[in-house]
Amino acid sequence: MEYLIAFAVGGAICVIGQILLDVFKFTPAHVMSIFVVSGAVLDGFGLYDKLIEFAGAGATTPITSFGHSLLHGAMEKAKEDGFIGIGMGIFELTSAGISAAILFAFLAALIFKPKG
């Protein structure tokens, strides 16, 4: 049942993104930004952790989880280190994902001919 719930929640997030692209004619960059900000806002209200408990990978895999991780890391480090902890916390939780994205984009650019 966990897999079905994860699939349904992750699929619902994707459907929302597709509606934003097709109906409202947003660009992919706009949709990504909306999802990152919405994940951060939901985490700010304490709702995204509940969604993760309910949906598991269906909530941690989409881009909304990146916004959740950014805010979650910043708030945790801010409690420990104050204002300077905000910047440190953002990169503490998300550094592996950001590094992987940069590495794989670089490798893809080496293998394929990028359009300039």
Secondary structure in CASP SS format (residue, H / E / C, confidence):
PFRMAT SS
TARGET T0000
AUTHOR 0000-0000-0000
METHOD secondary structure of the structure
MODEL  1
M C 1.00
E H 1.00
Y H 1.00
L H 1.00
I H 1.00
A H 1.00
F H 1.00
A H 1.00
V H 1.00
G H 1.00
G H 1.00
A H 1.00
I H 1.00
C H 1.00
V H 1.00
I H 1.00
G H 1.00
Q H 1.00
I H 1.00
L H 1.00
L H 1.00
D H 1.00
V C 1.00
F C 1.00
K C 1.00
F C 1.00
T C 1.00
P H 1.00
A H 1.00
H H 1.00
V H 1.00
M H 1.00
S H 1.00
I H 1.00
F H 1.00
V H 1.00
V H 1.00
S H 1.00
G H 1.00
A H 1.00
V H 1.00
L H 1.00
D H 1.00
G H 1.00
F C 1.00
G C 1.00
L C 1.00
Y H 1.00
D H 1.00
K H 1.00
L H 1.00
I H 1.00
E H 1.00
F H 1.00
A H 1.00
G C 1.00
A H 1.00
G H 1.00
A H 1.00
T H 1.00
T C 1.00
P C 1.00
I C 1.00
T H 1.00
S H 1.00
F H 1.00
G H 1.00
H H 1.00
S H 1.00
L H 1.00
L H 1.00
H H 1.00
G H 1.00
A H 1.00
M H 1.00
E H 1.00
K H 1.00
A H 1.00
K H 1.00
E H 1.00
D H 1.00
G C 1.00
F C 1.00
I H 1.00
G H 1.00
I H 1.00
G H 1.00
M H 1.00
G H 1.00
I H 1.00
F H 1.00
E H 1.00
L H 1.00
T H 1.00
S H 1.00
A H 1.00
G H 1.00
I H 1.00
S H 1.00
A H 1.00
A H 1.00
I H 1.00
L H 1.00
F H 1.00
A H 1.00
F H 1.00
L H 1.00
A H 1.00
A H 1.00
L H 1.00
I H 1.00
F C 1.00
K C 1.00
P C 1.00
K C 1.00
G C 1.00
END
